[in-house]
């Protein structure tokens, strides 16, 4: 099986790659625009919750983690919608909900003098944004695989991921600039407007018909992808602690430039995807994941032990590079374990493990930060990345049975 597929792909390696990218480009651009709305408040929310609203580190963790918890709860619906009604519909609804979340951010700003009311509106907005993110990511992945075929699932995940994390990398510094010049109201208005731009781009794109066949119940799909999902969960903790606590980590150390941690992460993430996006499809997801989780563990260790911002930036760069390919590497293993008619559910179930990791790691890391300082949360991220090594090894052992389709 492997010899046939390799022989068919090798002579025209460059042609198919260009064709795949061309088919994915409009979708990738829409995801980039949409996730810019998620990147904008990333470095701002901890400062707004801790400073303006006067809450502590645990509440910061809850605010950061709630979006991912809400995304988790909506994954089954997002996957079912993509499978039954088409992935395009899921993406469109996601952008509409994202704009609505911006409206709740506006309400939080109007109630900023009433801390509890503002926090309630902010939490509602984060929950709605989690549902939006779930629909956009699940729909975009399913839409992309439907366009270019499951044999290119790794490339779909790679390029959609590039769009997402490029938006994070550029959105975080832009968010800090906007927060300083226009306050949290500026962030809120941008969150309303940006997904509407993405919606205008997606609206004209060709939909992919839902795949025919018997659909596997979501709980069974979760079981099928549980092992690669566990690998994703463990590797996602490092990303989660960067997004939630890096601003306060820099403030505790007396350093400036926390927003550039997101940019360093994004540079590492995008560089790995640009140069190595096809490796999970060619070499197998488990083999690529084994190397990537070790790179991420080193990056988290550098942040934890940093004595100057430059060391922290280097750690964020390595974390981004390792996490970049770990996501599609484990994802390739997930896609291969489910039938085509349940591919949307598989995407939803797989990414749900990301939500579990980020939803739980935020409050847990907040408790750890209160007890041991903000640097300790990056030690936790490194330990989790090292734990993912055992998952990659288990997937390699199971690879012959999983890749024979």
C-alpha positions as CSV (number, residue, x, y, z in Angstrom):
1,X,0.0,0.0,0.0
2,X,2.7,2.5,1.0
3,X,4.8,1.8,-2.2
4,X,1.8,2.5,-4.4
5,X,0.8,5.7,-2.8
6,X,4.4,7.0,-2.7
7,X,5.1,6.1,-6.3
8,X,1.9,7.9,-7.4
9,X,2.8,11.1,-5.6
10,X,6.5,11.4,-6.1
11,X,6.9,12.2,-9.8
12,X,4.5,15.2,-9.6
13,X,5.3,16.4,-6.1
14,X,5.4,20.0,-6.9
15,X,2.3,20.1,-9.1
16,X,-0.2,18.6,-6.6
17,X,1.1,20.8,-3.8
18,X,0.4,24.0,-5.8
19,X,-3.0,22.7,-6.7
20,X,-3.9,21.8,-3.1
21,X,-2.7,25.3,-1.9
22,X,-4.7,27.0,-4.6
23,X,-7.9,25.2,-3.6
24,X,-7.3,25.9,0.1
25,X,-6.2,29.6,-0.3
26,X,-9.7,31.3,-0.1
27,X,-10.6,29.2,2.9
28,X,-7.2,29.8,4.6
29,X,-7.6,33.6,4.1
30,X,-11.1,33.5,5.6
31,X,-9.8,31.6,8.6
32,X,-6.9,34.0,9.0
33,X,-9.3,37.0,9.1
34,X,-11.7,35.3,11.4
35,X,-9.0,34.3,13.9
36,X,-7.6,37.7,14.0
37,X,-10.6,38.4,16.2
38,X,-9.4,35.7,18.6
39,X,-5.8,36.9,18.6
40,X,-6.6,40.6,19.4
41,X,-7.7,40.1,23.0
42,X,-5.2,37.4,24.0
43,X,-2.6,39.6,25.7
44,X,-5.2,42.1,26.7
45,X,-7.7,40.0,28.7
46,X,-5.3,39.2,31.5
47,X,-4.5,42.8,31.9
48,X,-8.1,43.9,31.7
49,X,-9.4,41.2,34.2
50,X,-6.5,41.7,36.7
51,X,-6.1,45.4,36.3
52,X,-9.4,47.1,35.3
53,X,-11.7,44.6,37.0
54,X,-9.4,43.9,39.9
55,X,-9.6,40.1,39.8
56,X,-6.8,37.6,40.5
57,X,-4.8,35.0,38.6
58,X,-7.4,32.3,39.1
59,X,-10.1,34.4,37.5
60,X,-7.7,35.2,34.7
61,X,-7.3,31.5,34.1
62,X,-11.1,31.0,34.2
63,X,-11.6,33.7,31.6
64,X,-8.9,32.3,29.4
65,X,-10.1,28.7,29.8
66,X,-13.9,29.4,29.4
67,X,-13.6,29.9,25.6
68,X,-12.0,26.5,25.2
69,X,-14.5,24.8,27.6
70,X,-17.4,26.3,25.5
71,X,-15.7,25.1,22.3
72,X,-15.4,21.6,23.8
73,X,-19.1,21.5,24.6
74,X,-20.0,22.6,21.0
75,X,-17.7,20.2,19.1
76,X,-20.3,17.4,18.8
77,X,-22.8,19.9,17.3
78,X,-20.1,21.4,15.0
79,X,-19.0,18.1,13.7
80,X,-22.6,16.9,13.2
81,X,-23.5,20.1,11.4
82,X,-20.5,19.8,9.1
83,X,-21.3,16.2,8.3
84,X,-25.0,16.5,7.7
85,X,-25.6,20.1,6.4
86,X,-22.1,20.8,5.0
87,X,-19.0,22.4,6.3
88,X,-19.7,25.8,4.7
89,X,-22.8,26.3,6.9
90,X,-20.8,25.5,10.0
91,X,-18.1,28.1,9.1
92,X,-20.7,30.8,8.3
93,X,-22.6,30.3,11.6
94,X,-19.2,30.5,13.4
95,X,-18.4,33.9,12.0
96,X,-21.9,35.2,13.0
97,X,-21.4,34.0,16.5
98,X,-18.0,35.6,16.7
99,X,-19.4,39.0,15.8
100,X,-22.1,38.5,18.5
101,X,-19.3,37.8,21.1
102,X,-17.8,41.2,20.2
103,X,-21.1,42.7,21.2
104,X,-20.9,41.1,24.6
105,X,-17.3,42.5,25.0
106,X,-18.8,45.9,24.3
107,X,-21.4,45.4,27.1
108,X,-18.6,44.3,29.5
109,X,-16.7,47.6,28.8
110,X,-19.9,49.6,29.4
111,X,-20.2,47.9,32.8
112,X,-16.5,48.1,33.7
113,X,-17.3,50.2,36.8
114,X,-19.4,47.3,38.0
115,X,-16.8,44.6,38.1
116,X,-19.2,41.6,38.6
117,X,-21.5,42.7,35.8
118,X,-18.6,43.3,33.5
119,X,-17.1,39.9,34.3
120,X,-20.4,38.2,33.6
121,X,-20.7,39.9,30.2
122,X,-17.1,39.0,29.5
123,X,-17.6,35.4,30.4
124,X,-20.7,35.2,28.2
125,X,-18.7,36.7,25.3
126,X,-15.9,34.2,25.9
127,X,-18.4,31.3,25.9
128,X,-19.9,32.5,22.6
129,X,-16.5,33.0,21.1
130,X,-15.7,29.4,22.0
131,X,-18.8,28.2,20.1
132,X,-17.7,30.4,17.2
133,X,-14.2,29.0,17.2
134,X,-15.5,25.4,17.3
135,X,-17.7,25.9,14.3
136,X,-15.1,27.8,12.3
137,X,-12.2,25.3,12.9
138,X,-14.3,22.1,12.6
139,X,-16.0,23.4,9.5
140,X,-12.8,24.7,7.9
141,X,-11.0,21.4,8.4
142,X,-13.9,19.3,7.1
143,X,-14.3,21.7,4.2
144,X,-10.7,21.6,3.3
145,X,-10.4,17.8,3.5
146,X,-13.6,17.6,1.3
147,X,-11.9,19.8,-1.3
148,X,-8.5,18.0,-1.6
149,X,-9.2,14.5,-0.2
150,X,-8.3,12.7,3.0
151,X,-4.9,11.7,1.6
152,X,-3.9,15.4,2.0
153,X,-5.5,15.8,5.5
154,X,-2.1,16.7,7.0
155,X,-1.7,19.6,4.5
156,X,-5.2,20.8,5.2
157,X,-4.5,20.9,9.0
158,X,-1.1,22.5,8.3
159,X,-2.4,25.4,6.2
160,X,-5.5,26.0,8.3
161,X,-3.2,26.1,11.3
162,X,-0.9,28.5,9.6
163,X,-3.9,30.8,9.1
164,X,-4.9,30.5,12.7
165,X,-1.6,31.1,14.3
166,X,-0.5,33.8,11.9
167,X,-3.6,35.5,13.0
168,X,-2.6,35.0,16.6
169,X,0.9,36.2,16.0
170,X,-0.2,39.4,14.3
171,X,-3.4,39.9,16.3
172,X,-1.7,39.9,19.7
173,X,0.7,42.9,19.1
174,X,-2.2,44.6,17.2
175,X,-4.4,44.0,20.2
176,X,-1.9,45.6,22.6
177,X,-1.6,48.6,20.4
178,X,-5.4,48.9,20.0
179,X,-5.9,48.5,23.8
180,X,-3.4,51.3,24.5
181,X,-4.9,53.6,22.0
182,X,-8.6,52.9,22.2
183,X,-9.0,50.8,25.4
184,X,-11.0,47.6,25.7
185,X,-13.8,49.2,23.6
186,X,-11.5,49.3,20.6
187,X,-10.9,45.5,21.1
188,X,-14.7,44.9,21.3
189,X,-15.6,46.9,18.2
190,X,-12.8,45.1,16.2
191,X,-14.2,41.8,17.4
192,X,-17.6,42.7,16.0
193,X,-16.2,43.9,12.6
194,X,-13.5,41.4,11.7
195,X,-15.6,38.2,11.5
196,X,-18.0,40.0,9.2
197,X,-15.1,40.6,6.8
198,X,-14.4,36.9,6.9
199,X,-18.0,36.1,6.3
200,X,-18.1,38.2,3.2
201,X,-15.1,36.2,1.8
202,X,-16.6,32.8,2.7
203,X,-20.0,33.5,1.4
204,X,-19.0,33.2,-2.3
205,X,-17.0,30.0,-1.9
206,X,-18.1,26.7,-3.3
207,X,-19.6,24.3,-0.8
208,X,-18.6,20.7,-0.6
209,X,-21.5,18.2,-0.4
210,X,-21.8,16.2,2.7
211,X,-20.2,12.7,2.3
212,X,-22.6,9.8,1.9
213,X,-22.7,6.8,4.2
214,X,-23.6,5.7,7.7
215,X,-22.5,8.2,10.3
216,X,-20.8,6.9,13.4
217,X,-22.2,8.2,16.7
218,X,-20.0,10.9,18.1
219,X,-19.2,9.0,21.3
220,X,-17.8,6.2,19.2
221,X,-15.8,8.7,17.1
222,X,-14.3,10.1,20.3
223,X,-13.1,6.6,21.2
224,X,-11.6,6.0,17.7
225,X,-9.5,9.2,18.0
226,X,-8.8,9.1,21.7
227,X,-5.1,8.2,21.5
228,X,-4.0,10.9,19.0
229,X,-6.4,13.2,20.8
230,X,-4.5,12.6,24.1
231,X,-1.3,13.5,22.3
232,X,-2.9,16.7,21.1
233,X,-4.1,17.5,24.6
234,X,-0.7,17.1,26.2
235,X,1.1,19.2,23.6
236,X,-1.6,22.0,23.8
237,X,-0.8,22.8,27.4
238,X,2.3,24.7,26.4
239,X,0.3,26.8,23.9
240,X,-2.4,27.4,26.6
241,X,0.0,28.7,29.2
242,X,1.6,31.1,26.8
243,X,-1.8,32.6,25.7
244,X,-3.1,32.9,29.3
245,X,-0.2,33.9,31.4
246,X,2.7,35.4,29.4
247,X,1.6,39.0,30.0
248,X,1.6,38.5,33.8
249,X,4.8,36.4,33.6
250,X,6.6,39.3,31.9
251,X,5.1,41.8,34.4
252,X,6.2,39.7,37.3
253,X,9.8,39.6,35.9
254,X,9.7,43.4,35.2
255,X,10.1,42.9,31.5
256,X,8.4,44.7,28.5
257,X,7.4,43.1,25.2
258,X,5.1,40.3,26.3
259,X,3.0,40.7,23.1
260,X,6.1,39.7,21.1
261,X,6.0,36.2,22.7
262,X,2.9,35.6,20.6
263,X,4.8,36.7,17.5
264,X,7.8,34.5,18.4
265,X,5.4,31.6,18.8
266,X,3.8,32.4,15.5
267,X,7.1,32.7,13.6
268,X,8.1,29.2,14.9
269,X,4.7,27.8,14.1
270,X,4.5,29.2,10.6
271,X,8.1,28.4,9.6
272,X,7.6,24.8,10.6
273,X,4.4,24.5,8.6
274,X,5.8,26.3,5.5
275,X,8.8,24.1,5.3
276,X,7.6,20.8,6.7
277,X,3.8,20.8,6.1
278,X,3.8,17.6,4.1
279,X,5.9,15.5,6.5
280,X,3.0,13.9,8.5
281,X,1.3,12.8,5.2
282,X,4.7,11.4,3.9
283,X,6.4,10.0,6.9
284,X,3.4,9.2,9.1
285,X,1.9,11.2,11.9
286,X,3.4,9.3,14.8
287,X,7.0,9.6,13.7
288,X,6.7,13.3,13.1
289,X,4.9,13.8,16.4
290,X,7.7,12.1,18.4
291,X,10.2,14.7,17.3
292,X,7.9,17.7,17.6
293,X,6.9,17.1,21.2
294,X,10.5,17.0,22.3
295,X,11.1,20.3,20.5
296,X,8.2,21.8,22.4
297,X,9.4,20.5,25.7
298,X,12.7,22.2,25.2
299,X,10.9,25.5,24.3
300,X,8.8,25.4,27.5
301,X,11.9,24.7,29.5
302,X,13.6,27.8,28.1
303,X,10.7,30.0,29.1
304,X,10.6,28.5,32.6
305,X,14.3,29.1,33.1
306,X,14.6,32.4,31.2
307,X,16.7,35.1,32.8
308,X,16.0,37.7,30.1
309,X,13.3,38.3,27.5
310,X,15.5,36.9,24.7
311,X,15.5,33.5,26.3
312,X,11.8,33.6,26.7
313,X,11.3,34.6,23.0
314,X,13.6,31.6,22.0
315,X,11.4,29.3,24.1
316,X,8.2,30.6,22.5
317,X,9.8,30.1,19.0
318,X,10.6,26.5,19.8
319,X,7.3,25.9,21.4
320,X,5.6,27.2,18.3
321,X,7.7,25.1,16.0
322,X,7.1,21.9,18.0
323,X,3.4,22.4,18.5
324,X,3.0,23.4,14.8
325,X,3.6,19.9,13.4
326,X,2.4,18.0,16.4
327,X,-1.2,19.2,15.7
328,X,-1.4,17.8,12.1
329,X,0.8,14.8,13.0
330,X,-1.5,13.5,15.6
331,X,-4.4,14.7,13.4
332,X,-3.4,12.5,10.5
333,X,-3.6,9.5,12.8
334,X,-7.1,10.6,13.9
335,X,-8.5,11.0,10.4
336,X,-7.2,7.6,9.4
337,X,-9.3,5.9,12.1
338,X,-12.8,7.0,11.0
339,X,-15.0,6.5,7.9
340,X,-15.4,9.4,5.4
341,X,-19.1,10.0,6.4
342,X,-18.0,10.9,9.9
343,X,-14.9,13.0,9.0
344,X,-16.5,16.2,10.4
345,X,-17.3,14.4,13.6
346,X,-13.7,13.2,13.7
347,X,-12.4,16.7,13.3
348,X,-14.7,17.9,16.1
349,X,-13.7,15.1,18.4
350,X,-10.0,15.5,17.7
351,X,-10.0,19.2,18.3
352,X,-12.2,18.6,21.4
353,X,-9.1,17.2,23.1
354,X,-7.4,20.6,22.6
355,X,-10.4,22.2,24.3
356,X,-10.1,19.9,27.3
357,X,-6.4,20.7,27.6
358,X,-6.9,24.4,27.4
359,X,-10.0,24.5,29.5
360,X,-8.4,22.5,32.4
361,X,-4.9,23.9,32.1
362,X,-6.0,27.5,32.5
363,X,-7.5,27.3,36.0
364,X,-4.8,24.7,37.1
365,X,-2.0,26.9,35.9
366,X,-3.6,29.9,37.6
367,X,-3.5,27.9,40.9
368,X,0.1,26.9,40.3
369,X,1.0,30.5,39.5
370,X,-0.5,31.7,42.8
371,X,1.5,29.1,44.7
372,X,4.8,29.1,42.8
373,X,4.9,32.1,40.5
374,X,4.1,32.5,36.8
375,X,7.3,30.8,35.7
376,X,6.1,27.5,37.1
377,X,3.3,27.2,34.6
378,X,5.9,26.8,31.8
379,X,7.5,24.0,33.7
380,X,4.1,22.3,33.7
381,X,3.9,22.8,30.0
382,X,7.2,21.1,29.5
383,X,6.3,18.1,31.6
384,X,3.1,17.7,29.6
385,X,5.0,17.8,26.3
386,X,7.4,15.1,27.5
387,X,4.4,13.0,28.5
388,X,3.2,13.1,24.9
389,X,6.3,11.1,23.9
390,X,4.6,8.0,25.2
391,X,1.5,8.7,23.1
392,X,3.6,9.1,19.9
393,X,5.4,5.8,20.7
394,X,2.1,4.0,21.2
395,X,0.8,5.4,17.9
396,X,3.9,4.2,16.1
397,X,3.4,0.7,17.4
398,X,-0.3,0.8,16.2
399,X,0.6,2.4,12.8
400,X,0.5,-0.7,10.6
401,X,-3.2,-1.4,11.5
402,X,-4.1,2.2,11.3
403,X,-2.6,3.2,8.0
404,X,-3.6,0.3,5.9
405,X,-6.7,2.0,4.6
